Amino acid sequence: MGRVQALLLALVLGGLGYALWTLYTLPSLRVNPEQAQQDRLQTRPVESVTAASDVALPAVNATPPETTADTPNLSSVAQSQEVGDDAPYIPPISPATPAPAYEGDLSDHQAYLADQSARAAQMKLAYIAAVDKKVERLEALLEKGMRHKLPPQQLQEARDKIQGLRAMQAQLRRELAQ
């Protein structure tokens, strides 16, 4: 086990020990019915913000902003990412788009099969295009791992993943060529 792993294990176990000690030493929380009734009587409805402008709400009660369909395009963030020693990987975020439904005549079996075949070909092309970016990223991480002297098993796992992605890409290209 490496030094970093041993240190992390010690920190985790120490934290768990502290948490258990804290829970064990805390006095039990007992509320009698009179205290519960008194707490209910002390609560009052929240006033409007204009009427009570001097009252600040804690962050716990803050509501998150509503998400709208007009989210900014975050592709520039994903494109500008490089594998650095300090920069964590942040995957590109995009809103989910549902697959368009078949708009043809459902009684026409041949047209439906042609549509399904076109969708499968589209998905294969998208995979082929995505492999190049993923392989580039994995190769950069592999080089970074070699610089940081990661264990050979992890480096071989990255090489196997790159090889598997390229093999699948080649297989999909053959399928599309047929």
N, C-alpha and C positions, 0 to 999 in steps of 0.2 A: 504494500500500500504506500502510495506517495505521501510526501510531507503535507501537501495541500489537502489531500483526502483525509489524512489523519487529523489535521487541524479542524477541518469541517465536521468530522465525526465527533470530535471532542466538544466543539461548540454546540452542536445539536444536542448531544447527550447532556451537556451542562445546562442548556436551556430547558430541556425537558425536566431535569432534576429540579431546577429552580421553580418551574411552573407547578410541579407536583408538591413541592414544599410550601409554596404560596397557597395553593388550594387546601392543603392539609392544615395549615396554621390559621386560616381565616375563620372567624367565628361564623357559625351557621346563621343563615338569614331567615329569621322567623318573624312573621308579621301576624299579629292577632287580628281578629275581625274588626275591632274598634279602630286600629290604626289604618286598616284598609278603607273603612268608611270615611275616616277623617281625611285621607289623601284624596278621595273622590270629591269631597266637599270643597277642598282647597283649589281644585282645578277650575279654570274659567275659560270661556272661549277666547280665541285669539282675536284681537281687535284688528281693524283694517290698518294697512301700512300708513295711510295718511293721517289717521287719528292717533296712532302711536308711533311717530317717526323716530322717537328717541330710543325705541327698543330695537336691539340688534338680535337677529336670529342666529343661533349657532350653525356651524357648517353641517351638522348632522341633519337638521331640518330643511336644508336647502334642497330644492328640487332641481334635477338636471334639466338643461335646456332641451326643448323638443327638437328632434331631428327632422330635417326637411329634405325634400328630394333635391334641393339646390345645394348639395354638398360640393365643396371645391374639389377640383381634380388633383389628386395626390400622386399622379404618375411621375411628376417631376421629382418628388422625394424618393421614389423607388428607383428612378433612373440615376440619380446622383449618388447612390450609395456605392461605396467601395469597401472592400474588406480591409479595415484598419485594425490596428492592435487594440484600440480603445473603443471603437464604434460597435455597438451591438447590432445584430441583424434585425431589421424591422421589415416584415413582409409588406408588400403593397396592399393597400386597403381600397377596396372598391365596393360600391353597393351591389347587392345580389340582384341579378337580372334573371327573371324566370325564362325558361326556354319557350320560344313561341310554339303554340299548339298547331297541329296540322290543320290547315284551312281548306283542304280539298274535300272531295266527295268520299266519304268513308266507305261507300259501297264499291268504289273503284280500287280493287285490291292492288293492281299493278302501280297505280299512281301513289298509293300509300307506301308501297315497298320502295319505289324510287325516291320518295321524300326521306324515308328512313335511311336509305343508302347514302343520300346526299348529306344528311346530318352526321352519319358515322364518318364520312370522308372529311367533313369539316372538323370534327373532333380530332381525327388523326392528324390533320394539318396543324391544328392548334398545338397538339402535343409535340409534334416535330419542331415547331418554331420555339416552343418553351424549353426544349431540351438544351438548346445551345446556350441560353442564358443560365440555366441551372448548372450545366457543366462548367461554364466559366466561373461561376460563383464557387462551386465545389473545388475546382482546381486552385483557386485563390486561397480557399480555406485549407486545402491540402498543403500548399506551400507554407502557409502560416503555421500549420501544425508541425511541419518539418523544422521550421525555424525555432519553434518552442520545444522541440524534441518530445513530441507526444509518443506514447507507446506504439510499437509497430502494428499492433492489432487495430488500433483506431485509424492509423494511416491506411492500412490495407482495406478496412471497411469503406473508407472514402474512395479508394481506387476501384473497389468492387462496385460501388454505387455508380460511379462515373461510367464504368464498363457496361453495367446493366442498362443505364439510361441510353447510352449510344447503341447498344444491341437492340433495344426496343425501338429506337428511332430508325435504325436500318430495317428492322422487320416491318414497321409501318410504312416506310417508303416502298418496300417491295410489294406490300399489299395494295398500296395506292397505284403502283405501276401496272398491276394486273387488270 
